[in-house]
């Protein structure tokens, strides 16, 4: 899928190979396969490969034997071929299949392993090679950014689900890391994702509304967003959130795209909406609790304010939605200082 049609963290090409999760003895088979590879996480950070001059940043992939001890292992899937057009100077005009990248052949099985402090320090003591998702995703290729996102989402769920929510018993990891079984009742528990809507609101002059959250630094602005409530449709959540946070009624709610955001466990569902007739843009009022400031921007005003305000990061769906409205890359803004 072309980059312009999907948000950054939704572009990964990977076969999740769900059937393999239930195969008896999968872990032993994985470890015995010389082609298998492991990516590691420690405190939410992934190990990056040592940079070679002229090479792009990428995840470090290790042989299973190089990571003998971990607090969690989970099967992520297999790399798949991508297609690239044959050069016009070559014979033929059809696309040809190539590996997802030149470091891993297509079909490579990849597993996540989460490390404790001791094992991580023994494996790689250099802190600079451990990177969080916000820092790494903008420089990684689509495949590696997608693997990091999947791995972090799984690791976060396991960290939050050691006990059965029904009876409080301990749970055991099963299905190659994709479920936990209650040790008392045998009930299977599966990873959960929290749906959240994020909306690009415009008025009849095609200005965009940005808000500054109470938890952010001053002059940091983004789109309005919020979690979907139980029994609520996505469209209703958009209307409610804008009403609560900005005091505006919106309609013409249209879905754009979605993207995982495992910080810690969200699926961001991107929408656009227009201020409804009878609701005046100038009356937009921050709720004073979650949103402390609201500003309308035309495209020229957003460009002029680029050095004054901090806009969403490059891997966020907020930035993708904003640039889709803007018509291209937004001029570089003052960087966000928080992680």
URFENPE-V571028 format. One record per backbone hydrogen bond with DSSP energy under -1.0 kcal/mol. CO is the residue of the C=O (numbers start at 0). NH is the residue of the N-H. E is the energy in kcal/mol with one decimal. If there is no record, write none. Layout:
co=CO nh=NH e=E
co=CO nh=NH e=E
This chain:
co=1 nh=4 e=-1.7
co=2 nh=5 e=-1.1
co=6 nh=9 e=-1.8
co=7 nh=10 e=-1.0
co=14 nh=77 e=-3.4
co=16 nh=19 e=-1.3
co=17 nh=20 e=-1.2
co=18 nh=21 e=-1.0
co=19 nh=22 e=-1.4
co=22 nh=25 e=-1.5
co=24 nh=28 e=-2.2
co=25 nh=29 e=-2.9
co=26 nh=30 e=-2.4
co=27 nh=31 e=-1.8
co=28 nh=32 e=-1.1
co=32 nh=35 e=-1.5
co=36 nh=110 e=-2.0
co=37 nh=61 e=-2.7
co=38 nh=112 e=-1.9
co=39 nh=46 e=-1.3
co=40 nh=114 e=-2.9
co=41 nh=44 e=-1.7
co=44 nh=41 e=-2.5
co=45 nh=130 e=-2.4
co=46 nh=59 e=-2.6
co=51 nh=54 e=-3.0
co=57 nh=48 e=-2.5
co=61 nh=37 e=-2.7
co=62 nh=65 e=-1.9
co=63 nh=66 e=-1.8
co=71 nh=113 e=-2.5
co=73 nh=111 e=-3.7
co=76 nh=109 e=-2.8
co=77 nh=14 e=-2.7
co=78 nh=106 e=-2.5
co=81 nh=97 e=-2.9
co=83 nh=95 e=-2.1
co=86 nh=89 e=-2.3
co=95 nh=83 e=-2.0
co=97 nh=81 e=-2.5
co=104 nh=107 e=-1.5
co=107 nh=78 e=-1.8
co=108 nh=36 e=-2.5
co=109 nh=75 e=-2.4
co=109 nh=76 e=-1.3
co=110 nh=38 e=-2.7
co=111 nh=73 e=-2.2
co=112 nh=40 e=-2.0
co=113 nh=70 e=-2.9
co=115 nh=119 e=-2.5
co=116 nh=120 e=-2.2
co=117 nh=121 e=-2.1
co=118 nh=122 e=-2.4
co=119 nh=123 e=-2.8
co=125 nh=128 e=-1.6
co=126 nh=129 e=-1.8
co=128 nh=47 e=-3.2
co=130 nh=45 e=-2.6
co=131 nh=135 e=-2.6
co=132 nh=136 e=-2.7
co=135 nh=138 e=-1.7
co=135 nh=139 e=-1.4
co=140 nh=144 e=-2.7
co=141 nh=145 e=-2.3
co=142 nh=146 e=-2.3
co=143 nh=147 e=-2.5
co=144 nh=148 e=-2.1
co=145 nh=149 e=-2.6
co=146 nh=150 e=-2.9
co=147 nh=151 e=-2.7
co=148 nh=152 e=-2.2
co=149 nh=153 e=-2.2
co=150 nh=154 e=-2.7
co=151 nh=155 e=-2.6
co=152 nh=156 e=-1.9
co=153 nh=157 e=-2.5
co=154 nh=158 e=-2.1
co=155 nh=159 e=-1.2
co=161 nh=170 e=-1.6
co=163 nh=167 e=-2.0
co=168 nh=163 e=-3.1
co=169 nh=182 e=-2.7
co=171 nh=180 e=-2.8
co=173 nh=178 e=-1.3
co=174 nh=177 e=-1.5
co=175 nh=74 e=-2.8
co=178 nh=173 e=-2.6
co=179 nh=188 e=-3.3
co=180 nh=171 e=-2.1
co=181 nh=185 e=-1.8
co=186 nh=181 e=-2.8
co=188 nh=179 e=-2.3
co=193 nh=266 e=-2.2
co=194 nh=227 e=-2.4
co=195 nh=268 e=-3.1
co=196 nh=225 e=-2.3
co=197 nh=270 e=-2.7
co=199 nh=272 e=-2.0
co=200 nh=208 e=-2.3
co=201 nh=274 e=-2.2
co=202 nh=205 e=-2.1
co=206 nh=202 e=-1.2
co=207 nh=296 e=-2.3
co=209 nh=294 e=-2.6
co=210 nh=221 e=-2.2
co=211 nh=291 e=-2.8
co=212 nh=215 e=-1.6
co=216 nh=219 e=-1.2
co=218 nh=309 e=-2.7
co=221 nh=210 e=-3.0
co=223 nh=198 e=-2.8
co=225 nh=196 e=-2.5
co=228 nh=231 e=-1.6
co=232 nh=236 e=-1.9
co=233 nh=237 e=-2.0
co=234 nh=238 e=-2.1
co=235 nh=239 e=-2.6
co=236 nh=240 e=-2.8
co=237 nh=241 e=-2.2
co=238 nh=242 e=-2.0
co=239 nh=243 e=-2.9
co=240 nh=244 e=-2.8
co=241 nh=245 e=-2.3
co=242 nh=246 e=-1.2
co=244 nh=286 e=-1.1
co=245 nh=284 e=-2.4
co=248 nh=275 e=-2.8
co=250 nh=273 e=-2.6
co=253 nh=271 e=-2.5
co=256 nh=269 e=-3.3
co=258 nh=267 e=-2.7
co=260 nh=262 e=-2.2
co=260 nh=265 e=-2.2
co=264 nh=193 e=-3.2
co=265 nh=260 e=-3.1
co=266 nh=195 e=-2.5
co=267 nh=258 e=-2.2
co=268 nh=197 e=-2.2
co=269 nh=255 e=-3.4
co=270 nh=199 e=-2.6
co=271 nh=253 e=-2.7
co=272 nh=201 e=-2.2
co=273 nh=250 e=-2.8
co=275 nh=278 e=-2.2
co=279 nh=282 e=-2.0
co=280 nh=283 e=-1.9
co=289 nh=213 e=-3.0
co=290 nh=287 e=-2.3
co=292 nh=211 e=-2.5
co=294 nh=209 e=-2.7
co=296 nh=207 e=-2.8
co=297 nh=301 e=-2.3
co=298 nh=302 e=-2.1
co=299 nh=303 e=-2.2
co=300 nh=304 e=-1.5
co=302 nh=305 e=-1.1
co=304 nh=307 e=-1.4
co=304 nh=308 e=-2.5
co=305 nh=333 e=-1.5
co=308 nh=333 e=-1.5
co=309 nh=220 e=-2.7
co=312 nh=315 e=-1.5
co=315 nh=319 e=-1.6
co=316 nh=320 e=-2.8
co=317 nh=321 e=-2.3
co=318 nh=322 e=-2.6
co=319 nh=323 e=-1.8
co=320 nh=324 e=-1.8
co=321 nh=325 e=-2.5
co=322 nh=326 e=-2.0
co=322 nh=327 e=-1.4
